Amino acid sequence: MEKRIIYADHAATTAVSEEVLQAMLPYFTEHYGNPSSIYRIGRENERAVLDARARVAACLGADPKEIFFTAGGSESDNWAIKGIADKLSAKGKKHIITSVFEHHAVLHTCEFLEKHGFEVTYLPVSADGLIDPQQVADAIREDTALVTIMYANNEIGTVQPIAEIGKICREKKVLFHTDAVQAVGNVEIDVKAQNIDLLSLSGHKFHAPKGIGALYVRKGVTLSNLVHGGGQESGKRAGTENVTGIVGLARAIELATADIPAKTAKLTPLRDKLIDGILQLPETRLNGSRTQRLPGNVNISFAGIEGESLLLMLDHYGIMASSGSACTSGSLDPSHVLLSLGLSHEVAHGSMRLSFGEEFSEEDADYILSVIPEITERLRSMSPMWETMQKEHIHLNANKTKLIKEGE
Ligand SMILES: *Cc1c(COP(=O)(O)O)cnc(C)c1O
């Protein structure tokens, strides 16, 4: 098959789309005013930010006053968690509930708070990467300040029962934050119907630039500032507005959420075709639920193969993929997400994530399916681990989480 160039790492970042770029361009040059200034180009930019806020809000079922612009997903996560923790600890609430497979922007923030006297419950996830809402209900205590559970996992693409968790939190009067960075543009979000109190999103995951994001904060919820200074964002987040980024974010979220059913209908069969095709290869496993997963996510482990060499080979064939999250690749620690599913280090190490967007085609899927058998065969032929597996009759166990000797 002819070589193709395929960007299959949308969960890491995406390109700024032409429409988003065109919307942003005037704000770099002629519309450069500070939104706080009194003259025309200032006031016009104040209006542009106001207009963008309303458009972002509309895509989430929120009120414009409930949208605060930030510098991205990590800042939104930090602000939501630290801001609520600070506010509610004054009322004696120093307990936070999260899950073991959150993004590091959430996990490391929770670890930081543990050093400052907070107690954090890290809920386990099921073997297929899902959180049981009942577990959340059982973990809630008198002193629980916040539940923070991600909407969709960035590595294995599993989509959590957010509406159920939201309902439980509302009934128990505990605030609920969700890191929806991977969900926006892929699943329908309605913060009111789903009882979400705080929601993080990041522009660069859906064709806006890097460094712009937003935090939705339900009316009536107060949280302390993360960034102190001027009176921007209703005095809640200081700093001259990133007007270009904000305008781009608004255009990008409108485009990303315009027709989610069509995108899902297009990508789901391609995802399933890839999963079914790759799982034909021996000693492979799918990570994460087959059905409760993002339409553009495939995550597979290959026993006897190093994830890094797999990615290099894929790159050689024009396919840009990832072994886990971009933030952890580069370190040799296996992904905390894959370990949370019960995988052994060896199995977790040989993993590959493909994450694709609306432009992904049947031809792309066919090309990937045509090269992966070649690649895995070649890598396994050079792998000491695979050789040992063959010689000593070692295979993946029944639930494909670790390697065992035949008959054990
Ligand atoms: C990418 C990502 C983040 C971080 O967003 P940035 O804008 O890169 O800071 C947070 N959470 C999840 C689930 C992500 O995928």
Ligand as a Chemical Component Dictionary entry (heavy atoms), coordinates in Angstrom:
data_LIG
# 
_chem_comp.id                   LIG 
_chem_comp.type                 NON-POLYMER 
_chem_comp.pdbx_formal_charge   0 
_chem_comp.three_letter_code    LIG 
# 
loop_
_chem_comp_atom.comp_id 
_chem_comp_atom.atom_id 
_chem_comp_atom.alt_atom_id 
_chem_comp_atom.type_symbol 
_chem_comp_atom.charge 
_chem_comp_atom.model_Cartn_x 
_chem_comp_atom.model_Cartn_y 
_chem_comp_atom.model_Cartn_z 
_chem_comp_atom.pdbx_ordinal 
LIG C1 C1 C 0 -4.562 17.537 27.570 1  
LIG C2 C2 C 0 -5.286 17.290 28.831 2  
LIG C3 C3 C 0 -5.166 18.160 29.925 3  
LIG C4 C4 C 0 -4.222 19.331 29.919 4  
LIG O1 O1 O 0 -4.649 20.374 29.097 5  
LIG P1 P1 P 0 -3.599 21.503 28.679 6  
LIG O2 O2 O 0 -4.422 22.497 27.941 7  
LIG O3 O3 O 0 -2.589 20.832 27.820 8  
LIG O4 O4 O 0 -3.030 22.053 29.940 9  
LIG C5 C5 C 0 -5.911 17.898 31.054 10 
LIG N1 N1 N 0 -6.728 16.836 31.120 11 
LIG C6 C6 C 0 -6.887 15.982 30.093 12 
LIG C7 C7 C 0 -7.823 14.841 30.214 13 
LIG C8 C8 C 0 -6.158 16.170 28.913 14 
LIG O5 O5 O 0 -6.292 15.308 27.912 15 
# 
loop_
_chem_comp_bond.comp_id 
_chem_comp_bond.atom_id_1 
_chem_comp_bond.atom_id_2 
_chem_comp_bond.value_order 
_chem_comp_bond.pdbx_ordinal 
LIG C1 C2 SING 1  
LIG C2 C3 SING 2  
LIG C2 C8 DOUB 3  
LIG C3 C4 SING 4  
LIG C3 C5 DOUB 5  
LIG C4 O1 SING 6  
LIG O1 P1 SING 7  
LIG P1 O2 DOUB 8  
LIG P1 O3 SING 9  
LIG P1 O4 SING 10 
LIG C5 N1 SING 11 
LIG N1 C6 DOUB 12 
LIG C6 C7 SING 13 
LIG C6 C8 SING 14 
LIG C8 O5 SING 15 
# 
